[in-house]
C-alpha cells in the first residue's frame, strides 16, 4: 500500500482530527493510510475490528470480478434461481415491499448502456489488490496470510459453462488469462471435486487470504503503532450541517475536521440523521466452515452455477456465498445454512463437516454495483467509502488510497466520478 514519506506530511495534518466510522477492512485501511499521512485518526465501531464481512468473507482477491451484478445475464437467470430451493438467491417475502424500489432500480441498471463503463470502473478498484495486500502483509509481518494463486470456476452442465463464457470473454478483453479446461484436466487439478463437474474456467493471477480477520487485525496493529486510536462505541447519529462534523455515540459527542463513513451495510443508517437518503441495500451472505475437512483443495473454487466458493483457509475449508435479500434485522435463516452445507457436500463428496460453523454477514450494495467513494453532497468535510457489494476485501486497498487523496485535496489517482453518490437522482 502506498506510503507517504515523513517529509511529505503537512504540519497542518498534525492538527487535523479525523474520525473513521467503521472498523471493517475498508475503514481500517482508510484509517491506516490517513494516520500515515500525519492526521490524528480515531476509528469508531460498535464491535471490535475485523468482525462482520471482514471476518466471514470468502477471502478471494477477485481481481477480475468486475462485471456489474446488475447485468442482463444475472437478471435473466434470477427467476430460475428464486425457484430453486438450493438456488443462490432468495428473498424473504416479508421484506419484499421494502425492497421493491431498489429492485426496480437494480433491474433498470442491468439494461443501461453504461454497463461496460461501470465494469471498468470496478476493475480499476480491484486490479492491484493482490500486490497491495502482499505489501501490507509484508509490513505487518504476516506474509503467509496472502497467497497469490489461480482459481477455478466449475460447472456441472455444458449449458452453465456456456452461460459463463460471456463473463469470461469480458475479462479476457481486459487482458486476463483464462483457459477453458476439460473434465480430465479439472480432476487432475482438484481430485477431491465431485465427478459431476465436467467443465471449468481456469483463471490465473489472482489471490486469496488464508484468514481475513487475522490479516485485518495485523494491519490494525500497524495503525495503533502509528498512534491511531480505536474506540468501541455505537454511533447513534452524525451531524454535518456545520463545518466541523459531529459524531454522537452511546458514550459521547465528538467533533472532527474530517469524517469518513465506512460502515459497510450500516452506512445508510449512520447517515440517516443527516437527512440524506442513501439508496443502499443489503445482500446477506452466508458461510459454512469445516475445520477438519479431511480433503485437499489447492486453490479457491467457485461453483459457476450455484454461485458459491470453497476457499482453503488456515482454519479449514470455508464455503461462502448465496444472496438473501432480507435487510439488516432479520435473524440468520437456518434453511440457507442447510443449502450451503448441502452444496458443500455436493461439491466435495468426502468433506468432513464435523464441528462445522456457520455465519451470516451483510454486503452493502447499490443497484448499479458501484461503491460510493466521494465527498458527501452536503459537506465537503465528510467522505463516503462504502457500498462495495461482494468486493469489499478486494477493493479496500485502492479505496483507502482514494479516501486519502480526497481528504488531502489532491488529484485522485483514479477518476472517482463513477463512484460519486450524486449519480443517484435526488441526492
C-alpha positions in Angstrom: 0.0 0.0 0.0 1.4 3.4 -1.0 3.0 5.1 1.9 3.8 8.8 2.4 7.3 9.7 3.5 7.6 11.8 6.6 8.9 14.8 4.6 5.7 14.8 2.6 3.5 15.1 5.7 2.0 18.5 6.1 2.4 20.1 9.5 -1.3 21.1 9.2 -2.2 17.4 9.2 -0.9 17.0 12.7 -3.5 19.4 13.9 -6.3 17.8 11.8 -8.5 15.3 13.5 -10.3 12.6 11.5 -13.0 10.2 12.6 -13.4 7.0 10.6 -16.8 5.2 11.3 -16.5 1.5 10.6 -13.7 -0.9 11.6 -14.1 -3.3 8.7 -11.4 -3.7 6.1 -12.3 -0.5 4.2 -12.4 1.5 7.4 -9.2 0.1 8.9 -7.2 0.6 5.7 -8.5 4.1 5.3 -7.6 4.9 8.9 -4.2 3.5 8.4 -3.4 5.5 5.3 -4.6 8.7 6.9 -2.6 8.1 10.0 0.4 7.5 7.8 -0.1 10.9 6.3 0.1 12.6 9.6 -3.5 13.0 10.6 -4.9 12.3 14.1 -7.2 9.4 13.4 -9.9 7.9 15.6 -11.6 4.7 14.4 -15.0 4.0 15.8 -17.1 0.9 15.7 -19.7 -0.8 17.9 -17.8 -4.0 17.6 -14.0 -4.9 17.7 -12.1 -4.5 14.4 -12.5 -7.3 12.0 -16.0 -8.5 12.7 -18.8 -8.6 10.1 -17.9 -9.2 6.5 -14.2 -8.6 7.2 -14.4 -11.8 9.3 -16.6 -14.1 7.3 -16.0 -13.4 3.6 -14.7 -15.9 1.1 -11.2 -14.4 1.2 -10.9 -14.1 -2.5 -8.9 -11.3 -4.1 -11.1 -11.2 -7.1 -9.1 -9.0 -9.5 -11.2 -10.0 -12.5 -14.7 -9.9 -10.8 -15.7 -6.5 -12.2 -18.8 -7.4 -14.2 -21.7 -5.5 -12.5 -24.1 -7.8 -10.6 -27.0 -6.0 -12.3 -26.1 -7.4 -15.7 -28.6 -8.8 -18.3 -27.2 -12.3 -17.7 -27.8 -12.1 -14.0 -31.3 -10.7 -14.4 -32.3 -13.4 -16.9 -31.1 -16.1 -14.5 -32.6 -14.6 -11.3 -36.2 -16.0 -11.7 -34.9 -19.6 -12.0 -32.6 -19.1 -9.0 -35.5 -18.0 -6.9 -37.5 -21.1 -7.9 -34.7 -23.5 -6.8 -34.8 -24.5 -3.1 -31.0 -24.8 -3.3 -30.5 -21.8 -5.6 -28.1 -18.9 -5.0 -30.8 -16.3 -4.5 -33.7 -16.0 -2.1 -36.0 -13.2 -0.9 -37.7 -13.1 2.5 -41.2 -12.3 1.4 -41.9 -10.1 4.4 -39.1 -7.8 3.3 -40.2 -7.6 -0.4 -42.4 -4.5 -0.1 -39.5 -2.5 1.4 -37.0 -3.6 -1.3 -39.2 -3.1 -4.4 -37.9 0.4 -5.2 -34.3 -0.8 -5.0 -35.1 -3.9 -7.1 -36.7 -1.7 -9.8 -33.5 0.5 -9.9 -31.4 -2.7 -10.0 -33.3 -4.1 -13.0 -33.1 -0.7 -14.7 -29.3 -0.6 -14.2 -28.9 -4.0 -15.7 -30.0 -2.8 -19.1 -28.3 0.6 -19.1 -25.9 1.3 -21.9 -23.0 2.1 -19.5 -22.7 -1.5 -18.3 -19.1 -1.8 -19.8 -18.0 1.5 -18.3 -19.3 0.6 -14.9 -17.4 -2.7 -15.1 -14.2 -0.9 -16.0 -14.7 1.4 -13.0 -14.9 -1.6 -10.7 -11.9 -3.1 -12.4 -9.8 -0.1 -11.6 -10.5 -0.7 -7.9 -9.8 -4.4 -8.0 -6.9 -4.7 -10.3 -4.0 -4.0 -7.9 -5.5 -5.8 -4.9 -3.1 -8.8 -4.8 0.1 -6.7 -5.0 -1.3 -4.1 -2.5 -2.2 -6.8 0.0 1.2 -8.5 -0.4 2.9 -5.2 0.5 0.6 -4.7 3.5 1.2 -8.3 4.7 4.9 -7.9 4.5 4.8 -4.7 6.5 2.6 -6.4 9.1 4.9 -9.5 9.2 2.1 -11.8 8.1 3.1 -12.6 4.5 1.9 -16.2 4.8 -1.8 -14.9 5.1 -1.8 -13.6 1.5 -1.5 -16.3 -1.2 -1.1 -15.4 -4.9 -3.0 -18.1 -6.8 -5.1 -19.1 -9.7 -8.7 -20.1 -9.2 -11.3 -22.3 -10.9 -14.9 -21.7 -11.8 -16.5 -25.1 -12.3 -19.8 -26.3 -13.9 -21.8 -29.5 -13.9 -23.6 -28.7 -17.2 -22.5 -27.6 -20.6 -25.3 -25.0 -20.5 -23.9 -23.5 -17.3 -20.4 -23.4 -18.8 -21.6 -21.7 -22.0 -23.5 -19.1 -19.9 -20.3 -18.3 -18.2 -18.4 -17.7 -21.4 -19.8 -14.1 -21.9 -18.5 -13.1 -18.5 -15.1 -14.7 -19.1 -14.8 -13.1 -22.6 -15.4 -9.7 -21.0 -12.5 -10.4 -18.6 -10.3 -11.6 -21.4 -10.9 -8.3 -23.2 -9.2 -6.6 -20.3 -6.2 -8.8 -20.5 -7.0 -11.6 -18.1 -5.6 -15.1 -19.0 -8.5 -17.5 -18.7 -8.4 -21.1 -20.1 -11.3 -23.4 -20.8 -10.3 -26.8 -19.3 -11.9 -30.2 -19.8 -13.1 -32.8 -17.3 -9.8 -34.7 -17.3 -7.6 -31.7 -16.5 -10.1 -30.4 -14.0 -9.9 -33.5 -11.9 -6.2 -33.7 -12.2 -6.0 -30.2 -10.7 -8.6 -30.9 -8.0 -9.1 -34.7 -7.4 -11.5 -34.1 -4.4 -14.1 -32.4 -6.6 -17.3 -34.3 -7.4 -17.1 -36.1 -10.7 -20.4 -34.3 -11.6 -18.3 -31.4 -12.6 -17.4 -31.6 -16.3 -16.3 -28.2 -17.3 -14.3 -25.3 -15.9 -12.6 -21.9 -16.5 -9.1 -21.6 -15.1 -8.2 -18.0 -14.1 -4.6 -17.1 -13.3 -3.0 -14.1 -11.5 -5.5 -13.8 -8.6 -5.1 -14.5 -4.9 -6.7 -15.2 -1.6 -6.4 -14.5 2.1 -6.0 -17.5 4.3 -7.5 -15.8 7.4 -9.2 -12.4 6.6 -9.8 -11.5 10.2 -6.1 -12.2 11.2 -4.9 -10.1 8.3 -7.1 -7.2 9.3 -6.0 -7.4 12.9 -2.3 -7.4 11.9 -2.9 -4.3 9.8 -4.9 -2.7 12.7 -1.8 -3.2 14.9 0.2 -1.0 12.4 -2.5 1.7 12.7 -2.2 1.6 16.5 1.6 1.7 16.5 1.5 4.8 14.4 -0.6 6.5 17.1 -4.1 5.7 15.8 -6.9 5.4 18.3 -9.8 3.0 18.4 -13.0 3.3 20.5 -15.6 0.6 20.7 -18.8 2.7 20.7 -22.1 2.7 18.9 -22.6 5.6 16.6 -26.1 6.9 17.1 -26.0 9.9 14.7 -23.8 12.3 12.7 -24.3 16.0 12.2 -23.0 17.5 9.0 -24.8 20.9 8.9 -21.8 22.7 10.4 -18.3 22.9 9.0 -17.0 20.5 11.7 -18.8 17.2 11.6 -20.1 15.8 14.9 -20.4 12.1 15.7 -22.7 11.2 18.6 -22.2 7.7 20.1 -23.8 5.9 23.1 -20.9 7.4 25.2 -20.2 10.9 24.0 -20.2 13.6 21.2 -17.1 14.1 19.2 -16.3 16.7 16.6 -13.6 16.4 14.0 -12.1 18.2 11.0 -12.9 15.3 8.6 -15.3 12.4 8.9 -15.1 9.2 6.9 -18.2 6.9 6.7 -17.0 3.4 6.1 -19.6 1.4 8.0 -20.5 -1.0 5.2 -24.1 -2.1 5.1 -24.8 0.0 8.1 -23.7 3.3 6.4 -27.2 4.3 5.4 -28.3 4.1 9.0 -25.4 6.0 10.2 -26.2 8.8 7.7 -30.0 8.8 8.3 -29.7 11.7 10.8 -28.2 13.9 8.1 -31.4 13.8 6.1 -29.8 12.2 3.1 -31.5 9.0 1.9 -28.7 6.7 0.7 -30.2 4.1 -1.7 -28.1 1.2 -0.2 -29.4 -2.3 0.2 -28.1 -5.4 1.9 -27.2 -8.7 0.2 -27.0 -11.1 3.1 -24.3 -13.8 2.6 -23.5 -17.0 4.4 -20.6 -19.1 5.1 -20.2 -22.7 6.3 -16.7 -23.7 7.6 -15.3 -27.1 8.1 -12.3 -27.0 10.5 -11.1 -30.6 9.7 -12.3 -31.1 6.1 -10.3 -34.3 5.5 -10.0 -33.5 1.8 -7.5 -31.3 0.0 -8.3 -28.2 -2.1 -5.4 -26.5 -3.8 -7.0 -23.2 -4.7 -10.3 -21.3 -4.4 -13.0 -22.9 -6.5 -16.3 -21.3 -7.4 -19.4 -23.3 -8.5 -20.4 -21.2 -11.5 -24.0 -22.3 -11.4 -24.8 -22.2 -7.7 -22.5 -19.2 -7.1 -20.6 -20.2 -4.0 -16.9 -20.6 -3.3 -14.8 -23.0 -1.3 -11.5 -21.5 -0.1 -8.7 -23.4 1.7 -8.0 -21.3 4.8 -5.8 -21.8 7.8 -8.7 -22.9 9.9 -10.2 -25.3 7.4 -12.3 -25.1 4.2 -14.7 -22.2 4.1 -17.8 -22.4 1.8 -19.2 -19.0 1.2 -21.8 -17.4 -1.0 -25.5 -17.2 -1.6 -27.6 -14.0 -1.7 -30.5 -13.4 0.6 -32.5 -10.2 0.3 -33.8 -9.5 3.8 -32.3 -6.4 5.2 -30.2 -6.0 8.4 -32.6 -7.0 11.2 -33.9 -10.5 10.5 -32.0 -13.4 12.1 -29.9 -16.0 10.3 -32.1 -18.4 8.3 -31.2 -22.0 9.1 -32.5 -23.2 5.8 -29.9 -21.1 3.9 -27.2 -22.7 6.1 -28.5 -26.1 5.2 -28.4 -25.1 1.5 -24.8 -24.1 1.7 -23.9 -27.2 3.8 -25.6 -29.4 1.2 -23.8 -27.6 -1.6 -20.5 -28.2 0.2 -21.1 -32.0 0.3 -22.2 -31.9 -3.3 -19.0 -30.2 -4.4 -16.6 -32.2 -2.2 -18.4 -35.5 -1.5 -15.9 -36.7 1.1 -15.6 -33.5 3.0 -15.8 -33.9 6.8 -18.4 -31.5 8.2 -17.9 -32.4 11.9 -17.7 -29.4 14.2 -18.6 -27.1 11.3 -19.7 -23.5 12.0 -22.0 -21.1 10.1 -22.1 -17.3 9.8 -24.3 -14.6 8.3 -22.9 -11.3 7.0 -24.2 -8.2 5.3 -22.9 -7.0 1.9 -23.6 -3.3 1.1 -24.9 -3.0 -2.4 -26.0 -0.1 -4.7 -28.3 -1.0 -7.6 -25.6 -0.2 -10.1 -22.9 -2.3 -8.4 -20.6 0.6 -7.9 -19.5 1.9 -4.4 -19.7 5.4 -3.1 -16.2 6.9 -2.8 -16.7 10.6 -2.7 -17.3 13.7 -0.7 -20.7 13.9 0.9 -23.2 16.0 -1.1 -23.9 18.3 1.9 -20.5 18.7 3.5 -17.0 18.6 1.8 -15.5 17.6 5.2 -17.4 14.2 5.1 -16.2 11.4 2.8 -18.2 8.3 1.9 -16.4 4.9 1.4 -19.0 2.1 1.3 -21.2 0.0 -1.0 -18.6 -2.4 -2.4 -21.1 -5.3 -2.6 -19.2 -8.6 -2.9 -15.9 -7.0 -3.4 -15.1 -5.1 -0.1 -12.0 -7.1 0.6 -10.7 -6.8 -2.9 -11.5 -3.1 -3.3 -10.4 -1.9 0.1 -6.7 -1.1 -0.5 -7.4 1.2 -3.5 -10.5 2.7 -1.8 -8.3 3.7 1.1 -5.8 5.4 -1.2 -8.6 7.3 -2.9 -10.1 8.3 0.5 -6.7 9.8 1.5 -6.5 11.6 -1.9 -9.9 13.2 -1.3 -9.1 14.2 2.3 -5.7 15.7 1.2 -7.5 17.6 -1.7 -5.0 16.3 -4.2 -5.8 14.8 -7.6 -7.1 11.3 -7.0 -5.0 8.5 -8.6 -8.2 7.2 -10.3 -11.1 9.0 -11.8 -13.6 9.0 -9.0 -16.6 10.4 -10.8 -18.2 6.9 -11.3 -18.2 6.5 -7.5 -19.9 9.8 -6.7 -23.1 9.3 -4.7 -24.7 12.2 -6.7 -25.1 9.7 -9.6 -28.4 8.8 -8.0 -31.2 11.3 -8.6 -32.4 13.2 -5.6 -29.1 13.3 -3.8 
